[in-house]
Amino acid sequence: MKATFDHAEDIAANIKTFWFKPEKPMRYVAGQFTELFLPHDNPDNRGQRHWFTISSSPSQELVSITSKFALERSSTFKQVLWSLQPGDEVQLADPMGDFVLPINPKIPLLFATSGIGVTPVHSMVEQLQATSQKRDITLLYGVRHAQDLAFKDLFESADISFTPIVKQPDADWTGETGALDTARILTALGNKKDSLIFLSGPEFWVEKTVAELTAAGIPTEQLITDYFHGYNQV
């Protein structure tokens, strides 16, 4: 459907959220994704269409996506996205995807997100707050640098267990350090063996973590994944 670019806001280092006003209300479930079509001259091999998780919540009038800009290797698509002006028209595909909250609100949930893979969790947490719903949620959020943390204020204020993990911390970082790996996920799982485990991040990281978790005895039906193509491992 047609949508009009409204505004952008800085979220973290080289990360922006882009807000659009659809020509008609967009129906979606928190955690789903859409395809953004940005036609432009001389596109590179990454094309004019990109998939993005919807980072806004269904309770909001505007629809947003959140994206990271790679300074030295940005695609022509990202360059056009970053140069959008209010009023510019784009195309958004109908939302889809099953990286969504389970119907049963009593199931404990463990989210392990790497880098920009945190965007669907933002949509879910925003929606839970907007509808005053309570879920048993543990969020592990791994980034390379502390300045890469997106939506930190929301996650810290939400009624969830939130652990940011910085791989290359500055001297003033006082939180968890190192890599978000399978060992951390299993430790966070603890005795909640019936938890659904949501994995979201770069494709290589998700595939590797799924293989290691299943090797550790986690049933595949407890694993829900979301791949982000074109992003390097954190």
C-alpha positions in Angstrom: 0.0 0.0 0.0 1.0 3.6 -0.4 2.5 5.4 2.6 3.9 8.8 3.2 7.2 9.4 5.1 6.5 11.5 8.2 9.7 11.8 10.1 12.8 10.0 11.4 14.4 9.9 14.8 17.9 8.9 16.0 17.8 5.8 18.2 21.4 4.8 18.6 24.7 5.2 16.8 23.9 5.1 13.1 20.5 3.7 13.8 17.3 5.6 12.9 13.6 4.9 13.2 11.6 6.0 10.1 7.9 6.8 10.6 5.3 6.4 7.8 1.6 7.2 7.5 -0.1 4.5 5.5 -2.9 5.6 3.2 -5.2 3.3 5.2 -4.8 1.7 8.6 -2.2 -1.1 8.5 -3.3 -4.3 10.3 -0.4 -6.3 11.8 0.7 -8.2 14.9 3.6 -7.0 16.9 6.8 -8.7 15.6 5.7 -9.0 12.0 7.6 -7.6 9.1 6.9 -5.7 5.9 8.7 -5.0 2.6 9.6 -1.4 1.8 9.9 -0.4 -1.9 12.0 2.6 -2.6 12.4 3.1 -6.4 15.6 5.0 -7.3 18.0 5.5 -10.2 21.0 3.2 -10.6 20.3 0.8 -7.7 23.1 -1.5 -6.7 22.8 -5.3 -6.5 20.9 -5.0 -3.2 17.9 -3.8 -5.1 15.1 -1.4 -4.4 13.1 -3.6 -2.0 14.1 -4.5 1.5 12.3 -6.5 4.3 12.1 -4.8 7.6 10.5 -5.8 10.9 7.9 -3.2 11.9 9.3 -1.6 15.0 6.2 0.3 16.0 3.3 -1.3 17.8 -0.2 -2.0 16.3 -1.7 0.5 18.7 0.1 3.4 17.0 -1.3 5.4 14.1 2.0 5.7 12.3 4.1 2.7 11.2 7.8 2.6 11.7 10.9 0.6 10.7 14.3 0.9 12.3 17.5 0.4 10.4 21.3 0.7 10.8 23.4 2.7 8.3 26.8 1.1 7.4 29.0 4.2 6.9 31.5 2.5 4.6 29.4 0.0 2.7 25.9 1.4 2.6 23.6 0.3 -0.2 22.0 2.7 -2.6 18.7 1.7 -0.9 19.9 2.8 2.5 21.2 6.1 1.0 17.8 6.8 -0.4 16.1 5.8 2.9 18.4 8.1 4.9 17.6 11.0 2.5 13.8 10.8 2.6 12.0 14.0 3.2 8.6 14.5 4.9 5.8 13.9 2.3 7.8 11.5 0.2 5.7 8.5 -1.0 6.8 4.9 -0.5 5.2 1.5 -0.8 4.7 -0.9 2.1 3.8 -4.6 1.6 1.1 -6.3 3.7 2.7 -7.4 7.0 3.5 -11.1 7.6 5.5 -13.4 9.7 5.1 -15.6 12.8 7.7 -14.1 15.1 4.9 -13.0 17.4 3.8 -13.5 21.0 2.0 -16.8 21.8 -1.7 -16.7 22.4 -1.2 -18.2 25.9 0.0 -15.4 28.1 1.3 -17.8 30.8 4.2 -19.2 28.6 7.5 -17.8 29.8 9.5 -16.1 27.0 13.2 -15.7 26.5 14.3 -13.3 23.8 18.0 -13.4 22.6 18.6 -10.6 20.2 21.8 -9.6 18.4 22.2 -6.1 17.1 19.3 -4.7 15.0 17.5 -8.0 15.7 16.0 -6.3 18.7 13.4 -4.4 16.6 10.5 -7.0 16.8 10.9 -7.1 20.6 10.5 -3.4 20.7 7.2 -3.7 18.9 6.0 -6.4 21.3 7.0 -4.6 24.5 5.4 -1.4 23.2 2.2 -3.2 22.5 2.2 -5.0 25.9 2.6 -1.6 27.6 -0.1 0.0 25.5 -2.6 -2.8 26.3 -1.5 -3.2 30.0 -0.6 -6.8 29.4 1.9 -8.7 31.6 4.1 -11.5 30.2 7.1 -13.4 31.8 9.8 -12.0 29.5 13.6 -12.2 29.7 15.5 -10.2 27.1 19.2 -10.7 26.4 20.4 -8.0 24.0 23.9 -8.3 22.5 25.7 -5.4 20.8 29.3 -4.6 19.9 29.5 -1.2 21.6 27.3 0.4 24.2 26.3 3.2 21.9 24.7 0.6 19.6 22.0 -0.2 22.2 18.6 0.8 20.7 15.4 1.3 22.8 17.4 0.9 26.0 15.1 3.3 27.9 12.0 1.4 27.0 13.4 -2.0 28.0 14.8 -0.7 31.3 11.4 0.8 32.2 9.3 -2.2 31.1 8.2 -5.0 33.4 10.7 -7.5 31.9 14.0 -8.9 32.9 16.5 -7.0 30.6 20.2 -7.7 30.2 22.2 -5.8 27.7 25.5 -7.4 26.8 28.4 -5.4 25.2 31.1 -7.2 23.4 33.6 -4.4 23.2 32.8 -2.1 26.2 34.3 1.3 27.0 35.9 1.8 30.4 32.8 3.3 31.9 30.5 0.3 31.0 29.4 -1.5 34.2 27.0 -4.1 32.7 27.5 -7.5 31.2 30.3 -8.0 28.7 31.4 -10.5 26.1 29.4 -12.3 23.4 25.7 -13.2 23.4 26.3 -17.0 23.0 24.5 -20.2 23.6 26.0 -20.6 27.1 24.4 -17.3 28.2 21.1 -18.3 26.7 21.0 -21.6 28.5 22.0 -19.9 31.8 19.2 -17.4 31.4 16.8 -20.2 30.6 17.5 -21.6 34.1 14.7 -23.9 35.3 12.1 -22.4 33.0 12.5 -25.4 30.6 9.1 -24.8 29.0 10.1 -21.3 27.8 9.7 -20.3 24.1 13.1 -19.0 22.9 13.0 -16.2 20.4 16.2 -15.7 18.4 16.6 -12.6 16.3 19.7 -11.2 14.6 22.1 -11.7 11.7 21.4 -14.9 9.7 24.7 -16.6 10.5 24.3 -15.9 14.3 20.7 -17.3 14.4 21.6 -20.4 12.4 24.6 -21.1 14.6 22.7 -20.6 17.8 19.8 -22.8 16.7 22.2 -25.6 15.9 23.9 -25.3 19.3 20.7 -25.1 21.3 19.2 -28.1 19.6 22.5 -30.0 20.2 22.1 -29.0 23.9 18.7 -30.7 24.0 16.3 -27.8 23.3 13.3 -29.0 21.2 13.0 -27.2 17.9 9.4 -26.5 18.6 10.5 -24.2 21.4 12.7 -22.1 19.0 11.3 -19.2 17.1 13.6 -17.4 14.7 13.8 -14.1 12.8 16.7 -13.6 10.3 18.1 -10.2 9.4 19.9 -10.4 6.0 22.8 -8.1 5.2 24.0 -7.5 8.8 27.3 -8.8 10.1 27.5 -10.8 13.3 27.8 -8.7 16.4 
